[in-house]
Amino acid sequence: MRRMLIAAALALSASAAMAQSTIRIGLQDDIGTLDPARSVQFVDRIVFASLCNSLVDVTPDLKIVPMLATSWTTSADGKSMTFKLRQGVKFQNDEPFNAAAVKANLDRYRSLPTSNRKSELSSVDHVDVVDDNTVTIVLKEPNAALLATLSDRAGMMLAPKTFADAAGVASHPVCSGPYKFVQRVQNDRIVLEKFAGYWDADKYPIQRVVFQPIPDSTVRLANLRSGSLDMMERVAPSDVNAVKSDSNLQLKSVTGLGTYYFTFNIANGPRGANGPFKDKRVRQAFDLAIDRQAIDQVIGAGIYPPANQGIAQSSPYYDKSLPFPKRDIAKAKALLKAAGQPNPTIEFTYPNNTIASQITQMIQAMVSEAGITLKLRPTDYAAALNAAHNGDFQAMYMGWSGRVDPDGNMHQFYTCEGNLNYAKYCNPQVDKLLNDARVKQSEADRKALYDQATKIVAEDPSIVYLYAQPWPFVMSKKVQGFAPSPDGLVRLRGVSIKG
């Protein structure tokens, strides 16, 4: 009997230990795709941070540091970068990571018809395998943004043997990160478990990671308080004070690199070509009808600082001379009248989550004072992105998590062939400025070009920026070792659950 009791006690102890080795993280949106080549959603990147390693990573103070590449050098003419690779690394199917794998991944990102990494890697001419542990990326022209680009999805490494099954890459990705894929239940959860063969495995105490999409921030917080979640991202500003006063919770927040904004359909299919925003005066009027300060005060509780450009204020490339648009209903009405559209009716698409719904309803009331009628079209985030790609929208509320290098916040959105240019805005002068900014090596030269481009797109807006994205995380007091980063990702290195 005594042995049975001891065995039962040990079983209960093991069960409790196992329970504490799982972290459950509440996400604002469901995942779009688990293929880094196709991904465009920020929330995908939260999962990728545990599932897939990139060649390099970004620290909380925004420094580029080694990950799968341990060092790198740039040629004197800036037209090639050579990377030394970490040795002894393997993918989650035990396939070896080497220079050939790097080439296979970069070639896939550049050639896959459905890849959203093409414009990010458009400066790459080809990739040379020097030896097993050395790879050289040869460029068509110098690209000062490339290293930062390789810290994100364009630098994520997947097992090349899985590439033959294109659908399989997304449904069962095999990556190089600390956690391997186990299961995905659409709109319910993604489950990862620790990869014992990971090169840095001893720094990851958590054994199992469960990501759960819960669009309603109030419901996410209720799940956290009840113990159904251990952590959540993007708490609603209205809940910040309540979280601070709850002794069982901890709030960790950081100002991000990204923005929330509206994009207008200018020429993306029939809805753009035949829509109201073909005339830039209608876009300018829409912008002038918005009160960013009111959005920050009423919805943002003071943590949604107004934004007027795609480059974060913390960046050395931020254009301080660009004025913030001030609300001017009279001028907005005059622009609409001059455009021959004094009372346009506009369909407005937005992701169906708490904050987006609140902001959209507030915008609806604001623009109505200028004579603009908004017909609201709530949808899930993945469906909204499909509509953006296909041109099935007139105006859309969106977010961008931001990048360390300004190229990642400008080039894809404003160049004629940019992957994230949902408006289909096209200005050859802007293309030249942004392409030239990739080639220049000095910060001063690049900033001068970005300043020019920023002023042009502010006067002829295909995007209207609302506010800078903060990253407020809430977690149980049991969660230890988590440090938020301005890129908004959840990095689990050194994170544990105590008690």
C-alpha positions in Angstrom: 0.0 0.0 0.0 2.8 2.4 1.0 4.5 1.8 -2.4 1.2 2.5 -4.2 0.8 5.8 -2.3 4.4 6.8 -3.1 3.8 5.9 -6.8 0.6 7.9 -6.8 2.3 10.9 -5.2 5.1 10.7 -7.7 2.6 10.6 -10.6 0.8 13.6 -9.2 4.1 15.5 -8.9 5.1 14.6 -12.4 1.7 15.7 -13.7 2.0 19.1 -11.9 5.5 19.5 -13.3 4.2 18.8 -16.8 1.4 21.3 -16.3 3.9 24.0 -15.4 6.1 23.2 -18.4 3.3 24.3 -20.8 2.8 28.0 -21.5 -0.5 29.1 -23.1 -0.4 32.4 -24.9 -3.5 34.4 -26.0 -3.2 36.1 -29.4 -5.4 38.9 -30.8 -5.8 37.2 -34.2 -5.7 33.8 -35.8 -2.7 32.8 -37.7 -2.8 33.4 -41.5 -0.2 30.9 -42.6 2.7 29.0 -41.1 4.8 29.3 -44.3 7.2 32.3 -43.9 7.2 32.8 -47.7 3.5 33.6 -47.8 3.0 35.2 -44.4 2.0 38.8 -44.1 0.4 38.9 -40.7 2.2 40.1 -37.6 0.6 37.4 -35.4 2.3 34.8 -37.6 5.6 36.2 -36.6 4.9 35.6 -32.9 4.6 31.8 -33.6 7.6 31.9 -36.0 9.7 33.3 -33.1 9.4 29.9 -31.4 9.2 27.7 -34.5 11.8 29.1 -36.9 15.2 30.7 -36.5 16.4 33.4 -38.9 20.0 34.0 -40.0 20.2 36.9 -37.6 18.1 38.3 -34.8 17.2 41.7 -33.2 17.8 42.5 -29.6 15.5 44.7 -27.5 17.7 47.6 -28.1 17.4 47.0 -31.9 20.9 45.6 -32.6 21.4 42.9 -35.2 23.0 39.9 -33.6 24.0 36.4 -34.7 21.5 33.5 -34.8 22.0 30.8 -37.5 24.7 33.0 -38.9 27.6 33.6 -36.5 29.3 36.4 -38.4 29.1 38.3 -41.7 31.2 40.6 -43.9 30.3 42.9 -46.8 32.5 43.3 -49.8 34.1 46.7 -50.5 31.7 47.5 -53.3 28.7 46.5 -51.1 27.5 44.0 -53.7 28.0 40.8 -51.7 27.6 39.6 -48.2 29.3 36.5 -46.9 27.9 34.6 -43.8 29.6 32.1 -41.6 27.0 29.6 -40.4 26.6 28.1 -37.0 27.9 24.5 -37.0 26.1 21.4 -35.6 22.6 22.8 -36.2 19.9 20.6 -37.6 16.3 21.0 -38.6 13.4 19.5 -36.7 13.4 16.5 -39.1 17.2 16.0 -38.3 18.1 17.3 -41.7 21.5 19.2 -41.4 21.5 23.0 -41.6 24.3 24.2 -43.9 25.0 26.6 -46.7 23.0 24.5 -49.3 20.0 24.9 -47.0 20.4 28.6 -46.9 20.6 28.8 -50.6 17.5 26.6 -51.0 15.5 28.8 -48.7 16.5 32.1 -50.2 16.0 30.8 -53.7 12.5 29.6 -52.7 11.6 33.0 -51.2 12.7 34.7 -54.4 11.0 32.3 -56.9 7.9 30.9 -55.3 4.9 32.4 -57.2 3.0 33.1 -54.0 6.0 34.4 -52.0 5.6 37.7 -50.2 9.3 37.9 -49.7 10.1 38.8 -53.3 10.3 42.5 -53.0 12.3 42.2 -49.7 14.9 40.2 -51.6 14.6 41.9 -55.0 18.2 43.2 -54.7 19.6 39.6 -54.5 21.1 38.3 -57.8 22.0 34.8 -56.7 23.3 32.8 -53.7 26.6 31.0 -53.8 27.5 28.0 -51.6 31.2 28.6 -50.6 31.5 25.5 -48.4 29.2 23.7 -45.9 29.5 26.5 -43.4 29.9 29.6 -45.6 27.4 31.2 -48.0 27.6 34.4 -50.1 24.6 36.5 -51.2 25.5 38.3 -54.4 23.5 41.4 -55.0 22.5 43.3 -58.1 23.3 46.5 -56.2 24.2 47.3 -52.7 21.4 46.9 -50.2 21.9 48.5 -46.8 18.6 47.0 -45.5 19.4 43.4 -46.3 20.8 42.4 -42.9 17.7 43.7 -41.1 15.5 41.9 -43.7 17.2 38.6 -42.9 16.2 38.9 -39.2 12.6 38.4 -40.2 10.7 35.9 -42.4 13.0 36.4 -45.4 15.9 35.0 -43.3 13.9 32.1 -41.7 15.3 28.7 -42.5 13.1 25.6 -43.1 14.1 22.1 -44.0 14.6 22.0 -47.8 13.4 18.4 -48.1 9.9 19.6 -47.3 9.8 22.1 -50.1 8.5 19.5 -52.7 5.1 19.6 -50.9 4.1 23.3 -51.1 0.9 22.8 -49.1 2.7 20.7 -46.5 5.1 23.6 -45.7 2.2 25.6 -44.4 0.2 22.7 -42.8 3.2 21.1 -41.1 6.2 23.4 -41.2 9.6 21.9 -40.3 11.9 24.7 -39.1 15.1 25.3 -37.2 13.8 26.9 -34.0 13.5 25.8 -30.4 10.0 24.4 -30.7 8.6 22.0 -33.4 5.1 22.0 -34.8 2.6 19.5 -33.4 -0.9 20.6 -34.3 -3.1 23.4 -35.7 -6.8 23.7 -35.1 -8.1 26.6 -37.2 -9.4 29.5 -35.0 -8.6 27.5 -31.9 -5.0 26.8 -31.2 -1.5 26.0 -32.5 0.6 23.6 -30.4 4.4 23.4 -30.4 6.7 21.2 -28.3 10.3 21.6 -27.4 12.8 20.3 -30.1 15.4 18.4 -28.1 17.9 18.6 -30.9 17.9 22.4 -30.9 21.4 23.9 -30.7 20.5 26.2 -27.7 17.9 23.8 -26.1 19.1 24.2 -22.5 18.0 27.9 -22.5 14.4 26.9 -23.1 12.8 25.5 -19.9 9.3 25.5 -21.3 8.4 22.2 -22.9 5.2 23.0 -24.7 3.7 26.1 -26.2 0.0 26.6 -27.0 -1.0 29.7 -29.0 -4.7 30.5 -28.8 -6.4 33.2 -30.9 -9.0 35.1 -28.9 -9.9 38.3 -30.9 -11.9 40.0 -28.0 -9.3 41.5 -25.6 -11.8 41.4 -22.7 -12.3 37.7 -23.2 -8.5 37.2 -23.5 -8.0 38.9 -20.2 -10.8 36.9 -18.6 -9.1 33.7 -19.7 -5.8 34.9 -18.2 -7.4 35.8 -14.9 -9.1 32.4 -14.8 -5.9 30.5 -15.4 -6.8 29.3 -18.9 -4.0 31.4 -20.3 -0.5 32.2 -18.9 0.2 35.2 -21.1 -1.6 37.5 -23.6 -0.5 40.1 -26.1 -2.1 43.4 -26.8 -4.3 44.1 -23.7 -6.9 46.8 -24.4 -5.9 50.2 -23.1 -9.1 50.4 -21.1 -7.9 47.4 -19.0 -4.4 48.6 -18.2 -5.3 50.1 -14.8 -7.3 47.0 -13.8 -4.3 44.9 -14.7 -1.9 47.0 -12.7 -4.1 46.7 -9.6 -4.3 42.9 -9.9 -1.7 41.3 -7.7 -1.9 38.0 -9.7 -0.9 39.7 -13.0 2.0 41.6 -14.3 2.1 44.1 -17.2 5.1 44.6 -19.4 4.8 47.1 -22.2 7.2 48.6 -24.7 6.8 51.2 -27.5 6.9 49.4 -30.9 8.3 50.1 -34.3 5.0 49.8 -36.1 1.8 51.7 -36.9 -1.9 51.3 -37.4 -3.2 53.0 -40.5 -5.9 53.2 -43.2 -5.0 52.2 -46.8 -7.1 53.3 -49.7 -7.8 51.4 -52.9 -6.5 53.6 -55.7 -6.0 51.2 -58.6 -6.2 47.6 -57.2 -8.8 46.0 -59.6 -12.2 47.5 -60.5 -13.0 48.6 -56.9 -10.0 50.9 -57.1 -10.2 52.0 -60.6 -13.9 52.9 -60.3 -13.8 53.9 -56.7 -13.8 57.2 -54.8 -10.1 57.3 -53.9 -8.8 57.5 -57.4 -8.9 61.3 -56.7 -6.3 62.2 -54.1 -8.5 65.1 -52.8 -10.9 62.5 -51.4 -8.0 60.8 -49.6 -6.8 64.1 -48.3 -10.3 65.0 -47.1 -10.6 61.6 -45.3 -7.3 62.4 -43.5 -8.4 65.9 -42.5 -11.6 64.6 -40.9 -9.7 62.5 -38.4 -8.7 63.6 -34.9 -5.7 61.5 -33.8 -5.4 63.0 -30.4 -9.0 62.1 -29.6 -8.4 58.5 -30.6 -5.4 58.4 -28.3 -7.4 59.9 -25.4 -10.7 58.1 -25.8 -9.6 54.7 -26.9 -5.9 54.5 -26.4 -5.9 55.8 -22.7 -2.8 57.8 -23.6 -0.7 54.9 -24.9 -1.6 55.3 -28.6 0.6 58.2 -29.7 -0.4 59.8 -33.0 1.6 58.8 -36.1 2.1 60.7 -39.3 4.5 58.5 -41.2 5.6 54.8 -41.5 9.0 55.3 -39.8 8.9 55.2 -36.0 9.9 58.3 -34.0 12.6 56.3 -32.2 14.3 55.7 -35.6 17.2 58.0 -36.8 15.3 58.1 -40.1 12.2 59.7 -38.7 11.4 63.0 -40.5 10.8 65.5 -37.7 10.0 68.3 -40.1 6.8 66.5 -41.4 3.8 68.2 -39.7 1.0 66.2 -38.1 -2.3 66.7 -40.0 -4.7 68.7 -37.9 -8.4 68.1 -38.1 -10.1 70.5 -40.4 -13.7 69.7 -41.3 -14.2 72.8 -43.4 -11.2 72.1 -45.6 -12.2 68.4 -45.9 -15.6 69.5 -47.1 -14.1 71.9 -49.7 -11.8 69.1 -51.0 -14.7 66.7 -51.4 -16.8 69.4 -53.2 -13.8 70.2 -55.5 -13.5 66.5 -56.3 -17.2 66.3 -57.2 -17.9 63.9 -54.3 -19.5 66.0 -51.6 -21.1 63.1 -49.9 -19.3 59.8 -50.8 -20.4 56.5 -49.3 -17.4 54.3 -48.6 -17.2 50.7 -47.6 -14.7 50.3 -44.7 -13.1 46.9 -44.0 -11.5 46.2 -40.7 -10.5 43.2 -38.6 -13.2 42.2 -36.1 -11.4 42.7 -32.8 -12.1 44.9 -29.9 -9.8 47.8 -30.6 -10.3 47.9 -34.3 -14.1 47.9 -33.8 -13.9 50.8 -31.3 -11.5 52.9 -33.5 -13.5 52.2 -36.7 -16.8 53.3 -35.1 -15.1 56.5 -33.8 -13.7 57.2 -37.3 -17.2 56.6 -38.8 -18.5 59.4 -36.5 -15.6 61.7 -37.3 -15.7 61.5 -41.1 -19.5 61.8 -41.1 -19.1 65.5 -40.0 -17.3 66.1 -43.4 -20.1 64.4 -45.3 -18.5 60.9 -45.7 -20.7 57.9 -45.0 -18.8 54.8 -43.9 -20.4 51.4 -44.4 -18.6 49.1 -41.9 -17.4 45.7 -43.0 -16.0 43.7 -40.1 -14.1 40.5 -41.0 -11.5 38.2 -39.5 -7.9 39.4 -40.1 -7.0 36.7 -42.6 -10.0 37.4 -44.7 -9.2 41.1 -44.6 -5.7 40.4 -46.0 -7.1 38.3 -48.8 -9.5 41.2 -49.7 -6.5 43.5 -49.6 -4.5 41.3 -52.0 -7.4 40.8 -54.3 -8.5 44.4 -54.4 -11.8 43.6 -52.8 -12.0 46.8 -50.6 -12.4 50.5 -50.8 -10.7 51.5 -47.5 -9.2 49.2 -44.9 -7.9 49.5 -41.3 -4.6 47.7 -40.9 -1.5 47.3 -38.8 2.2 46.9 -39.4 4.5 45.7 -36.7 7.4 47.7 -38.0 11.0 46.9 -38.9 14.3 48.1 -37.6 15.4 49.4 -41.0 13.2 52.0 -42.7 13.2 50.0 -45.9 10.9 47.5 -44.3 8.4 50.2 -43.4 8.4 51.9 -46.8 9.6 50.0 -49.8 6.9 47.2 -49.8 4.1 49.8 -49.2 4.9 52.5 -51.8 6.9 51.1 -54.7 4.8 50.2 -57.7 5.4 46.5 -57.4 5.6 46.3 -53.6 4.1 43.2 -52.1 2.2 45.2 -49.5 1.1 48.0 -51.8 -2.6 47.1 -51.6 -3.6 50.5 -52.8 -1.6 50.0 -56.0 -0.1 53.4 -55.6 2.5 54.0 -58.2 4.8 57.0 -58.4 8.1 56.5 -60.4 9.8 59.3 -58.3 9.0 57.5 -55.1 10.2 54.2 -56.6 13.5 55.8 -57.4 13.9 57.4 -54.0 13.2 54.2 -52.1 15.4 52.1 -54.5 18.2 54.6 -54.1 17.9 54.5 -50.3 18.6 50.8 -50.4 21.9 51.3 -52.3 23.3 54.2 -50.2 25.5 53.1 -47.3 25.6 56.2 -45.1 22.8 57.0 -42.7 22.8 60.7 -43.8 22.5 59.9 -47.5 19.7 57.4 -46.8 17.8 59.7 -44.5 17.8 62.5 -47.2 16.1 60.1 -49.6 13.6 58.8 -47.1 12.7 62.4 -46.1 11.9 63.2 -49.7 9.8 60.1 -50.2 7.9 60.6 -46.9 6.9 64.1 -47.9 5.6 63.0 -51.3 3.4 60.2 -49.9 2.1 62.4 -47.2 0.8 64.9 -49.7 -0.5 62.2 -52.0 -1.7 59.6 -49.4 -2.4 56.0 -50.2 -2.0 55.4 -46.5 -3.1 57.5 -43.6 -1.2 56.7 -40.4 -3.2 56.9 -37.1 -1.0 55.9 -34.2 2.3 54.2 -33.2 1.8 50.6 -32.0 2.6 49.9 -28.4 3.2 46.3 -27.3 1.5 45.7 -23.9 1.8 42.1 -22.6 0.0 40.8 -19.6 1.0 37.5 -17.9 0.5 35.5 -14.7 2.9 36.2 -11.9 4.1 32.7 -12.4 5.7 33.6 -15.7 9.3 34.5 -15.2 12.1 35.8 -17.4 10.0 37.4 -20.2 11.3 40.7 -21.7 9.2 42.6 -24.3 10.9 43.8 -27.4 9.9 46.8 -29.7 9.3 44.3 -32.5 6.4 42.8 -30.5 7.6 39.2 -30.7 7.4 36.7 -27.9 10.9 35.2 -27.4 10.8 32.3 -24.9 14.6 32.0 -24.3 15.0 31.9 -20.6 11.3 32.0 -19.9 9.9 29.7 -17.2 6.8 29.2 -15.1 7.3 29.0 -11.4 4.9 27.9 -8.7 
